[in-house]
């Protein structure tokens, strides 16, 4: 029996993802080791060159107690220094490609429809346009592990919540255990990214609880695991040791007001045209849906 050819949209979808992977691989190959990449090649506790997993684990334990709680992302940032950089180049290009695919699935959910290659291309274009200091957060090895990889992990953990909100599915004991472990790792990734993920989990859980008057076991264990992971991240002794070395006499309100305005300035400098474009597209989509609803009502 002759195999049917895949639809054009499906082939274009894979072509867009493949081109992005190749482009990011080229950019990663052109990006050398920089700054902290050299520091992370040595164990934090002994100062010796990293060459084994036990040595890496010991270094991360020291890092947790003396510098920060981000041991999950630092596992990759330090671990890659034990191998040729080509390995990181390939993995990081795949991770950027994965970020676009995960965001696409968060947007469309589990709907049975043709793959929208134009939407995927728009997502990648937005990631290119809206990311400030693109090289530091997506190409530089230390920065990519801290930000790109953490973002992919947190967004991927949100997928089951997205799918369940769209169409509930049965929970199993194996899934509940797996989500607890995945939640622990996702909550332990990065302070800002994991905190944003937790907000999404709580909101999704509230919607499910209002709809069903209960939470599925996997959702409860996943949320609990994420909270534990975030607590381990925030309460690391290294965070307090590091903070003690930097005098900050401003009030909590002043600090957060300054950070808020700094974020607004960053959006203005890097993403204002894109935000306006999205706003216009969103309004057009709302009007188009209203017209579609009116036509459906009239047809009935």
N, C-alpha and C positions, 0 to 999 in steps of 0.2 A: 504494500500500500504506500503510495507516495505521500510524503509528509507535506502538510499544508504550510505555506509560508506565513511567517508572523506578520501581523498588520504593520503598516508603515509607521503608525504612531509608536508601536512597541519598539521597533528598530531604531527610530529616532530617539526615543527615551534612553535606550542603551548607548546610543552614539553620544548623546550629550554627557552622560555620566562618564563614559570612557574618555572623551576629550578633556573633561575637567581633571580626571585622574592623570592623564598624560601631561597636561599643563602644570599641575601642581608638582608632579614628579620632576619635571624640568626645573621648576623654581627651587625645589628642595635641593636638587643636585648643585644648583648655583649658589646655594646658601651654605657657607662654611660654619664650622664651630665658632661660637662667639661667647665672650664673657663667661657666664656661669656654666656653660657647657664644659669648660676646662676644669672648673672647680668641682663639678659633680662627678668628674671622672675619678675622684679620690674619695675614700671613705671619710665621713665626717668625724668618726671617733678616733681613728688611728692615723689619718692622713696618708694611708697607703693607697696605691693604685688599685682600683676595683678589678677583680678578676673572677669572683665566684658569688653564687647566690647567698650562702651564709654570711659572707662579708658584706653584701648589700643589705641584708636584713639587719645586721648589727649597726650599720651606718644609719639606717632609717629609724631605728629605736633611739639612737643618740639624737638624731634630728628632731624627733617628736618631743623629746624632753628638753632640748636646748634651743630650738629655733622655731618650728611651726608644726601644726597638726596635719599638713598636707602630705601624708606619707604615701597615699595611693598614687597621686600623680608623680611624686618624686621617685616612686619605684620605677616608673618608665623613664623619667628624665635621667636617673642615674644608671638604670639597667642598660639603656641603649649605648652608653659610653663603653661598654665591654665588648661591643661588636663593631664591625665596619659601618660607617655612616650610611652606606647604601641601604642597609636594613631599615634604618629609621626613615630614609627618604621614601621608600616604597610604602611602609606602614603609615606614614603621615599623609601621603597623597591619598591612600585609601581611606584614612580617617576623615579628610576634608570631603571626599566624595560621599562618604557615609553620612556626614552632617547634612548635606543637601537632601539625601534620600530619606533620612529620618524626619526632617522638617516637612518634606513632601507628604510622608505618610501621616504625620500629625495633622496636616491640613485636610487631606482627603479621607482619612480613616480607612475603613475596610470596604468601601463602596465597590461594587463590581462594575467597573467601567474601563474604558480604554485608558492606557497610560498617557497622561498629558505631558508631553515632552516640553511644551512651551512653558508650562507652570514650573517645571523643574529648572529650565534655563533661567527663568525669572528669579528663582530662589538663589541659584548660584551667582547671578548678576548682583542681587541684593547683598549677598555675603561679601562679594568683592567691593561693592560700593560703600556699604555701611560700616565695615570693620575699620576702626581707627588703627593706625600703625599695623597694617595687615601683616607685614613681615614679622613683627615681633610676636604676634599672637597666633600665626598660622604656619610660619616657616622656621623661625628660630627654634631649635630643639627644646630648650628649657621652657620658652614661652608657649610653644604649641602644646606640650604635655600639660602645662598648667591651665590653659584656657581652651584650646580647641578640643583636646581629648576629654576634659571635664565637661564641656558643653555637650559633646556627643553622648557621653555616659548618662548625663541627667535627662536629656531629651529622649534617649532610647528607653529609659526607665518609665517615661510617661506614656509610652505607646499602649501598654495594656489598659491603662485608665481611659485613654482615648477610644480604644476599641470597645470597651465595656459600656461607655456612655452611649455609643452608637447602637450597640446590640449586645445585651447581656449574654454571658456564657457561663458554663458550669465551672466550679472551682474544685480542685483536687488537693490532696494533702501534699503531693510532690510540688505542685505549683506554689502552694502557700509557703513551703520551706524555701523554695528557690527564690521567691520574691522577697522573703526576709533577708536572705544573703545579698541579693542584688540591691535591695534598699540600703543595707548597711554600707555597701561599697559606694553607691551613688550619693548618699548623704555625707560621705567622708571625702568627697572629691575636692570641692572648692567652696569657700565661705559664701560668696555672692551667688554663684550658680546653683549650689545645692539649696540655698535659702529660697531662691526663686522657684526651684523645683518643689520644695515643701509647700509653698503657697499654692501651687497648682494642684498638688495632691490633696490638700485640705479642701479646696474648693470643689474638686471633683468628688471627693468623698461626701461632702455635704449634699451635693446634687443627688448622688446615689442613695444616700440615707433618706433624703426627703421623698424620693421616688419609691423606694422599696422598704423603708423603715428598718433597714439593716445594712451591714457592710459585708460583702463576701469575705471569706477567710483570707484569701490571697491579698485582698486590698488592705485588710487590717494588719496582717503580718508585714506587708511591704511598707506601709506607713510607719509602723513601729520600728522596723529595721532602719528606715531612712532617718528617723528621729534619733535613734541610738548612734548612727554613723555621724550625724551632724553634731551631736553632743561630744563625741570623741574628737571631732575636728576642732570645735570651738574651745573645749576645755583643756586642750593640750598644754602641758606645763611650759613648753617652749614659747607659746604665744605670750604668756605673762613674763617670761624671762626677757623676751625680745622687747616687749612694750616698756619694761622698766628702764631700758636703755635710751628711750626717746621721751623727753619731757614734752607733755602736751597739756597746757593749762587752760585751754578753751573748754567751755561747757559742752555737754553732749548735744544740745540743740544747735549751738554754733557750728560744731564740727559737721553735723549732718546737713545743715543749711548750706555750708560751703561745698560739701560734696554734691548736693543736689544741683546747685548752680554750675558746678564744674561739669556735671553730666549734661546739663542743658547746653552749655557752650560747646561741648563735644558733639552733640547732635546737630547743632547749628553749623559747625565747621565741616562736618563730614557727611551728614545725611539729610540736610534740609530739602534739596531737590527731590530726593527719593521719597521722603515722607509726604511731600506735597503730591507726588505722583500716586502714591498709595492711597492718599485721602480721596483724590479724584476718582481713581478706579473703584474704591469702596462705595462712593456715592452712586456711581454709574451702576454698580452691581445691585445696590439696594433698589434703585428705580426700575432696573430690569426685572427684578424679582417681583416687585409690586405689579408691574404690567402683566407678568406671567400669571400671578394669582388672579388678577381681574379677568384675564382671558379664560382661565380655568373655571371660575365662578360663572361667567356668562355662558360657557359651553354646557354647563350643567343645567 
